[in-house]
Amino acid sequence: MRAALVALVLTLLSSAAAAQDDAALRQQISAERAAAQARYQSERAACASRFARNACEDEARARYRQATVALRARQNEIDQRARRLKAEQRRAAIEQRQRELLERQATAVPPRPLEAPVPPQPQAQPRPASHAADAEAARAKAAERAAAARRRQQAIQADLARIQARQQQRAAQGKSAQPLPPGPAASN
């Protein structure tokens, strides 16, 4: 933990020094860019009095572009270094937080696992004296339901026998049932 903290502090200090150096370099580049701009403007003004004005301005523009390309390259180097430094600081901060989290987890007391509550055991309840009478009444009711079901089945069987006898009688007399007429969809 202490070594990581020292590394983080050193990174921040080096980044602060690098930031100051970069700020000075940025000011120097800005001053050089302003000087190149002023030179370009004065060369363009001098070209205005010449006969071959376009060629003179093209040469001035080429010199200005050459000067600014070098300045832009230096500026890009500074920007790239600043991005790298910022990414390094970010990584160091993340690593520091992760180490702290691991230390906290290592020193923390693990929570006690929750124990499932034990359901209370049902206590034997004394049965009433009329329990035998209730059981007998339930058996009698079940027997009554079974008898009613048998009577319904017999009635259904009797109805089926009556219907079959009637159909046979009609067939013997030569009377047959006519088919139903076709529905409206069949006439199309």
Secondary structure, DSSP 4 states (H G I P E B T S, - for coil): -HHHHHHHHHHHHHHHHHHHHHHHHHHHHHHHHHHHHHHHHHHHHHHHTSSSHHHHHHHHHHHHHHHHHHHHHHHHHHHHHHHHHHHHHHHHHHHHHHHHHHHHHHHSPPPPPPPPPPPPPPPPPPPPTTHHHHHHHHHHHHHHHHHHHHHHHHHHHHHHHHHHHHHHHHHHHT--PPPPPP-TTTT-
